[in-house]
Amino acid sequence: MRKASVYIALLHHPMYNKRMDIVATSVTNLDLHDIARVARTYNVDGFYVVHPSANQQQLIGEILSYWQEGYGGSYNPDRKEAFEILHRAENLAEIMAEIEQTTGQRPVTVATDARRYPNTISYRTLKEEIFSQDKVYLLLFGTGWGMEQSLMQQCDYILEPIAVDSDYNHLSVRSAVSIIVDRLLGEFWFIP
Amino acid sequence: MRKASVYIALLHHPMYNKRMDIVATSVTNLDLHDIARVARTYNVDGFYVVHPSANQQQLIGEILSYWQEGYGGSYNPDRKEAFEILHRAENLAEIMAEIEQTTGQRPVTVATDARRYPNTISYRTLKEEIFSQDKVYLLLFGTGWGMEQSLMQQCDYILEPIAVDSDYNHLSVRSAVSIIVDRLLGEFWFIP
């Protein structure tokens, strides 16, 4: 059993676009579904979808209410259950405050990125911490062409990229979250 | 470096629906994108999308041609590259024949499912085989409410479920493929 509490956040601002401008990306319906299902499967303590715009916040709310109160919830109760751990937030500061209020601890922030950085933490080291220490972690996932640099640098840790040895590293955020959560929170399938 | 060739197939028939009727499911655009990107990242030898209906085959063809020859390919060359390993097929027999013709070997078929079966193969054992043996593997992924039983039983192996210890096991096929391919073909991140 893991000892730490673990939260994940999907951020839509400040992100890079293809030309490395700083933008807010749009909410993608299937990101919410796929990531909520991963989060529920691995008993993540909360999944935050973060967007500064009221309009996009409303879109998230409409998706949630269809699956929680509307037809979706009775058609597919598993989906309703997954969405119960999804929360909306306007920015990172709001999440930090909310988690601190719930857990009594300021979360250790962990940025993820497909690019290489110096001083990254390995999956193995972070997994060992999560399973042995009574701390609170917040894993941050970006959208678009990735998280803006200064946001990355504010984080306590930067996790190493997923496919360090590959000549192609363009996974969807849905795949990246699935793989990273499996590596960090999943069973120890690799131990004989 | 792994020794084996590994192919993956996304099947749409024969699948169960929610009521356990046997059906053909619809092709989902983002399945093609997400799984092609995973396959390319992990150097999978080929990704087959399998559907018996001419109509759905045509839909797959239209998506591919947008990203390979249309505007998509020039807008996002990474996506074009990922789609180069995507092939269409009408049924499993067609894929088996095609892989055997390419590699000279009949592929070892590996079914995946969220349900438990007796005689499943573990991730660790299959990963060791893939990295040490000069064989050809074909990993089969279902859609809808999972692969029809007799199809499962025809396979050489059934892989154990992903989240054996979880009280919730409803991942999207996009997440399941990401996690399973990472476990079987990914780097040995868990070794110190």
Chai-1 contact restraints between the chains, C-beta under 6 A:
chainA,res_idxA,chainB,res_idxB,connection_type,confidence,min_distance_angstrom,max_distance_angstrom,comment,restraint_id
A,L30,B,L30,contact,1.0,0.0,6.0,A-B,restraint_1
A,D34,B,S172,contact,1.0,0.0,6.0,A-B,restraint_2
A,D34,B,R174,contact,1.0,0.0,6.0,A-B,restraint_3
A,D34,B,S175,contact,1.0,0.0,6.0,A-B,restraint_4
A,R37,B,H170,contact,1.0,0.0,6.0,A-B,restraint_5
A,R37,B,L171,contact,1.0,0.0,6.0,A-B,restraint_6
A,R37,B,S172,contact,1.0,0.0,6.0,A-B,restraint_7
A,V38,B,S175,contact,1.0,0.0,6.0,A-B,restraint_8
A,R40,B,Y168,contact,1.0,0.0,6.0,A-B,restraint_9
A,T41,B,A163,contact,1.0,0.0,6.0,A-B,restraint_10
A,T41,B,S166,contact,1.0,0.0,6.0,A-B,restraint_11
A,T41,B,Y168,contact,1.0,0.0,6.0,A-B,restraint_12
A,T41,B,L171,contact,1.0,0.0,6.0,A-B,restraint_13
A,D78,B,H170,contact,1.0,0.0,6.0,A-B,restraint_14
A,Y123,B,W189,contact,1.0,0.0,6.0,A-B,restraint_15
A,R124,B,F190,contact,1.0,0.0,6.0,A-B,restraint_16
A,A163,B,T41,contact,1.0,0.0,6.0,A-B,restraint_17
A,D165,B,E187,contact,1.0,0.0,6.0,A-B,restraint_18
A,S166,B,T41,contact,1.0,0.0,6.0,A-B,restraint_19
A,Y168,B,R40,contact,1.0,0.0,6.0,A-B,restraint_20
A,Y168,B,T41,contact,1.0,0.0,6.0,A-B,restraint_21
A,H170,B,R37,contact,1.0,0.0,6.0,A-B,restraint_22
A,H170,B,D78,contact,1.0,0.0,6.0,A-B,restraint_23
A,L171,B,R37,contact,1.0,0.0,6.0,A-B,restraint_24
A,L171,B,T41,contact,1.0,0.0,6.0,A-B,restraint_25
A,S172,B,D34,contact,1.0,0.0,6.0,A-B,restraint_26
A,S172,B,R37,contact,1.0,0.0,6.0,A-B,restraint_27
A,R174,B,D34,contact,1.0,0.0,6.0,A-B,restraint_28
A,R174,B,R174,contact,1.0,0.0,6.0,A-B,restraint_29
A,S175,B,D34,contact,1.0,0.0,6.0,A-B,restraint_30
A,S175,B,V38,contact,1.0,0.0,6.0,A-B,restraint_31
A,S175,B,S178,contact,1.0,0.0,6.0,A-B,restraint_32
A,S178,B,S175,contact,1.0,0.0,6.0,A-B,restraint_33
A,S178,B,S178,contact,1.0,0.0,6.0,A-B,restraint_34
A,S178,B,I179,contact,1.0,0.0,6.0,A-B,restraint_35
A,I179,B,S178,contact,1.0,0.0,6.0,A-B,restraint_36
A,I179,B,D182,contact,1.0,0.0,6.0,A-B,restraint_37
A,D182,B,I179,contact,1.0,0.0,6.0,A-B,restraint_38
A,E187,B,D165,contact,1.0,0.0,6.0,A-B,restraint_39
A,W189,B,Y123,contact,1.0,0.0,6.0,A-B,restraint_40
A,F190,B,R124,contact,1.0,0.0,6.0,A-B,restraint_41
A,F190,B,F190,contact,1.0,0.0,6.0,A-B,restraint_42
